[in-house]
Amino acid sequence: MSRDYFGSLASPVETAEIKKDERNMATEGPAVRRVQVAEHPRLLKLKGMFNSKFGSVPKFYVRAPGRVNIIGLGFCFGWRLQENDIKNSPILSEGTRYVNSCGTCENTRSPAGQYQSLVPEHFGLSDLTGMNCLVDGNIPPSSGLSSSSALVCCAGLVTLTVLGMNLSKVELAEICAKSEHYIGTEGGGMDQSISFLAEEGTAKLIEFSPLRATDVKLPSGAVFVIANSCVEMNKAATSHFNIRVMECRLAAKLLAKHKCLPWEEVLRLEEVQAKLGVSLQEMLLITEDTLHSEPYSPKEICRCLGISLQELKTQILSPNTQDVLTFKLYQRAKHVYSEAARVLQFKKICEEAPDNTVQLLGELMNQSHVSCRDMYECSCPELDQLVDICRKFGAQGSRLTGAGWGGCTVSIVPADKLSSFLANVHEAYYQRSNRSLVPEKQSLFATKPGGGALVFLEA
């Protein structure tokens, strides 16, 4: 890390503490570093705005990155995509969209949920003082790159600092994941985990129960390019995301019931595999034998589980999925188990590094997008078009990234084709449709060969 990032403790120049992971040690808490605020335009800008709004200077700053998942439900690239700088309520947002927002949108309600989860439940504290917070981020909103999760992670860091307490990165990631349920999003812990555990220059295989992260070395001859479809998807404002979560949960319960497992305790498809002790390929066969491809009605699910419709709605379904008329269980289970198999194959290819590594990884990413589009049904026409354009102009593989229904694609591109790829995709998708005129959109950005640092390219 360059000297620009650090300030001497004895320096007369103003310094600020930055919460930042020093090592990927899950048992350690996020580290504190000191930086020279005068050398950071973003910090200086935030300092001035904070002083203008609150009449004082910030006591500290925190930051957390967004993420890009290359493939699967838990295979994450360790990119520091975002640095949300928050100072120690109102929560004020610097930017054109959420200026002076005070707990009314998804991003500001998430920190509110974080505060409620961290303080009363985890530490048992009450009679707390308020905090003045100023937020800044540089990831396009609703782009599928976890800007909201990064904000929640920052909220956790702020709360811990104000309380003078500490948690391990794993504990903090789990609490941050739970806090997002406060706004009605039934997500897992992938986004928060990679935000705390990411390291520059490597991908992470994120696994759960228990939470752990494994380094995966990516091929040096490839570049990963993120392209924004310019279609926004707010998970908290629709039921699409939660319906998929519930369909997977219901599929898991039906599979567990069929195999005489304690289905009431099962929440995730991976739990069924773990309890049966079988391979992913065997789980695919069990899914074929157990679930039918036609959508299930709530009444049929109740018959299969031996419960009442009221029990289904109150004990299993989330509030915004209780009125859903049909659930596609077979398709969702097939996607989850096949995608998990692709994740492991991706890791295996990276480890073995054959001569055609980039081609093989690209094929897995292409298969992943087809499954996301057809089996999980979380794509959209713009994402499909962008994926096709990326493949046409040199990507070995391309898929949606994030929750879907909008947001970004991620493509693996041979390093020697990067320049022509960027130019052609820019013209074919953005210029011809005037999408480059959409405000606050960074359309294309790429890693350096081997992963790690980002090169931002304006559309």
SVG drawing of the C-alpha trace seen along z (x, -y; Angstrom):
<svg xmlns="http://www.w3.org/2000/svg" viewBox="-55 -25 61 66">
<polyline fill="none" stroke="black" stroke-width="0.4" points="0.0,0.0 1.4,-3.4 2.4,-6.1 -0.6,-8.1 -2.8,-5.9 -1.1,-6.4 -0.4,-9.3 2.3,-9.4 0.9,-9.2 3.2,-12.0 2.5,-14.2 1.0,-17.6 -1.2,-17.0 -4.7,-16.1 -5.3,-12.3 -8.3,-10.2 -8.9,-6.6 -10.1,-4.3 -11.7,-0.9 -10.1,1.5 -9.3,5.2 -5.5,5.8 -5.6,9.6 -8.2,12.1 -8.4,13.4 -12.0,14.2 -11.4,14.3 -10.0,10.8 -12.0,7.6 -11.6,4.9 -8.4,3.0 -7.9,-0.7 -5.5,-2.6 -4.6,-6.3 -4.5,-8.3 -3.7,-11.9 -7.1,-13.5 -5.4,-16.3 -4.2,-13.7 -7.7,-12.3 -10.1,-14.5 -13.1,-12.4 -12.3,-12.7 -11.7,-16.5 -15.0,-16.9 -16.9,-14.9 -15.2,-16.8 -16.3,-20.1 -19.9,-18.9 -20.1,-17.4 -18.9,-20.7 -21.4,-22.6 -24.3,-20.4 -23.5,-19.6 -21.2,-22.4 -18.3,-20.1 -15.7,-18.0 -15.9,-14.2 -14.3,-12.2 -13.6,-9.2 -14.4,-7.7 -15.2,-4.1 -15.5,-2.4 -16.6,0.9 -16.5,2.2 -19.2,3.5 -18.8,6.9 -19.0,8.7 -20.0,12.4 -18.3,14.0 -20.4,17.2 -22.8,18.9 -24.5,17.9 -21.4,17.5 -18.3,17.2 -17.2,13.6 -14.5,11.5 -12.5,9.7 -12.8,6.3 -13.1,3.2 -15.8,1.7 -17.1,-0.9 -15.9,-2.9 -18.9,-4.3 -17.5,-6.9 -19.7,-7.4 -19.2,-9.6 -20.5,-9.3 -29.7,-10.2 -30.0,-11.9 -28.3,-10.0 -27.4,-12.4 -26.4,-11.3 -24.0,-13.2 -25.2,-12.9 -28.0,-13.8 -30.4,-11.0 -30.6,-10.7 -29.7,-14.2 -30.8,-14.8 -32.7,-11.5 -33.6,-10.6 -34.5,-7.0 -37.0,-6.8 -35.3,-4.8 -33.8,-1.3 -30.2,-2.4 -31.1,-4.6 -33.5,-2.0 -30.8,0.7 -28.4,-1.2 -31.4,-1.8 -31.9,2.0 -28.2,2.5 -28.3,0.2 -31.3,2.0 -29.7,5.4 -26.2,4.5 -27.1,2.6 -30.1,3.9 -30.0,7.5 -26.3,8.2 -24.9,6.0 -28.0,5.6 -27.6,1.9 -30.3,-0.8 -30.6,-4.5 -28.3,-5.2 -27.2,-8.6 -27.8,-9.5 -25.2,-9.9 -24.7,-12.3 -23.8,-10.4 -22.8,-11.6 -22.8,-9.0 -20.9,-9.0 -20.6,-6.2 -19.3,-5.7 -21.3,-2.7 -24.4,-3.3 -27.5,-2.6 -29.5,0.6 -26.7,1.9 -26.4,5.3 -23.0,4.5 -24.1,4.4 -23.9,0.7 -26.6,1.1 -24.8,4.0 -21.6,2.0 -23.6,-0.8 -24.9,1.6 -21.4,2.8 -20.3,-0.7 -23.2,-1.3 -22.0,1.7 -18.4,0.3 -19.7,-3.1 -21.9,-1.6 -19.0,0.5 -16.7,-2.4 -19.2,-4.7 -19.8,-2.0 -16.1,-1.3 -16.6,2.4 -15.3,4.9 -16.4,8.0 -14.7,10.5 -15.3,10.0 -17.4,13.1 -19.6,12.0 -20.0,8.6 -20.8,10.0 -23.5,12.2 -25.1,9.3 -25.0,7.1 -26.7,9.8 -29.4,10.1 -30.0,6.4 -31.0,6.3 -34.0,8.4 -35.3,5.3 -36.3,3.8 -37.9,7.0 -35.1,8.5 -34.7,12.2 -31.0,12.3 -28.1,14.4 -24.7,13.3 -22.6,13.4 -22.5,9.6 -21.6,8.7 -19.0,11.5 -17.1,10.6 -17.2,6.9 -15.3,7.7 -13.2,10.6 -12.1,9.5 -8.5,9.1 -7.0,7.4 -5.9,9.6 -7.9,12.7 -11.3,14.1 -13.0,15.7 -15.1,18.8 -17.7,18.0 -19.2,20.9 -21.6,21.0 -22.4,23.0 -19.9,22.1 -18.9,19.0 -15.5,19.3 -13.7,17.8 -11.2,19.6 -8.7,17.9 -9.1,18.6 -6.3,17.5 -7.7,16.2 -6.0,16.6 -3.4,13.9 -4.3,13.7 -7.9,12.7 -9.7,9.5 -13.1,9.3 -15.2,6.5 -18.4,5.2 -21.0,3.6 -24.0,1.8 -27.3,2.6 -28.7,-0.7 -31.8,1.1 -32.2,0.6 -33.6,3.3 -34.5,2.3 -34.9,5.6 -36.7,4.0 -39.3,2.4 -40.4,5.7 -41.2,9.2 -39.1,10.9 -36.1,11.5 -38.0,12.7 -40.2,15.0 -37.1,16.8 -35.8,17.2 -39.2,18.7 -39.3,21.0 -35.9,22.4 -37.0,22.7 -40.1,24.5 -38.2,26.8 -35.8,27.6 -38.6,28.5 -40.4,30.7 -37.1,32.5 -36.4,33.0 -39.9,34.3 -39.5,36.8 -36.3,38.0 -37.8,38.3 -35.6,35.5 -36.8,33.0 -38.1,30.6 -39.4,28.0 -35.8,27.1 -34.6,26.9 -34.3,23.4 -31.8,23.8 -31.3,26.3 -27.7,26.8 -28.9,28.1 -30.7,31.0 -27.5,32.0 -25.5,31.8 -28.0,33.8 -28.1,36.5 -24.4,36.5 -24.6,36.8 -23.0,35.0 -24.5,32.2 -25.0,34.5 -27.0,36.9 -29.1,33.9 -29.9,33.1 -31.2,36.6 -33.2,36.5 -34.7,33.2 -35.7,34.8 -37.4,37.7 -39.1,35.7 -40.3,32.4 -42.4,31.8 -41.7,29.1 -45.3,27.7 -45.7,24.8 -46.9,25.7 -50.0,24.0 -50.0,23.1 -52.6,25.8 -50.4,28.5 -47.5,27.4 -49.6,27.7 -50.7,31.2 -47.1,32.3 -46.0,30.9 -49.1,31.8 -49.8,28.3 -52.6,25.8 -52.6,22.8 -52.5,20.6 -49.4,22.4 -47.8,22.0 -48.4,18.2 -47.5,17.5 -44.7,19.9 -42.8,20.2 -43.7,17.5 -42.5,13.9 -45.1,11.1 -44.6,10.1 -44.9,13.7 -48.1,14.7 -50.3,13.9 -48.2,15.6 -50.4,18.0 -47.8,20.4 -44.2,21.4 -41.7,23.0 -39.8,25.3 -38.3,27.7 -36.7,25.0 -35.2,23.1 -33.7,26.2 -32.2,27.3 -30.6,23.9 -29.2,23.8 -27.7,27.3 -26.3,27.0 -24.9,23.6 -23.2,24.9 -21.6,27.6 -20.4,24.9 -18.9,23.0 -16.8,26.0 -15.8,26.7 -14.7,23.0 -12.5,23.3 -11.0,26.6 -10.2,25.1 -8.5,22.1 -6.4,24.4 -5.4,26.8 -4.8,23.9 -4.9,25.8 -3.9,24.0 -7.5,23.3 -8.4,22.0 -10.1,18.8 -12.2,20.7 -13.3,23.3 -14.2,20.6 -16.1,18.7 -18.2,21.7 -19.2,22.1 -20.2,18.4 -22.3,18.9 -24.0,21.9 -24.6,19.9 -26.4,17.1 -28.6,19.6 -29.6,21.1 -30.2,17.7 -32.3,16.8 -34.3,20.0 -34.4,21.8 -34.1,19.1 -35.7,16.5 -33.9,13.5 -32.6,11.9 -34.2,9.3 -34.2,8.4 -31.5,5.8 -29.2,8.1 -29.7,10.8 -28.9,8.3 -25.8,7.1 -24.5,10.6 -24.9,11.4 -23.1,8.3 -20.2,9.0 -19.8,12.5 -20.0,11.2 -17.1,8.8 -14.6,11.2 -15.8,12.3 -15.2,16.0 -18.1,15.9 -20.6,13.5 -23.4,13.6 -25.5,11.4 -24.1,10.5 -25.9,9.7 -29.6,10.4 -30.6,9.9 -33.7,8.3 -31.3,5.5 -27.9,4.2 -24.7,5.5 -23.1,8.2 -19.6,9.7 -17.5,11.0 -14.2,12.8 -12.2,11.3 -8.7,12.3 -6.4,9.4 -5.1,8.8 -8.7,8.2 -9.7,5.7 -9.3,2.5 -11.4,3.6 -13.9,5.2 -14.5,2.1 -14.8,-0.1 -17.2,2.3 -19.4,2.9 -19.6,-0.8 -20.8,-1.5 -23.1,1.4 -25.0,1.2 -24.6,-2.4 -24.1,-4.8 -26.7,-3.2 -29.4,-3.2 -28.3,-6.5 -27.9,-4.6 -24.7,-6.5 -26.9,-9.6 -28.4,-8.0 -27.1,-10.1 -25.0,-8.6 -24.0,-5.5 -20.5,-4.2 -21.1,-1.9 -17.9,0.2 -15.0,1.0 -12.4,3.7 -9.8,5.4 -6.2,5.5 -5.0,8.9 -5.0,11.3 -7.7,9.4 -7.4,6.7 -7.3,3.1 -10.0,1.6 -9.8,-0.7 -12.9,-2.9 -14.0,-3.9 -16.7,-6.5 -19.4,-5.6"/>
</svg>
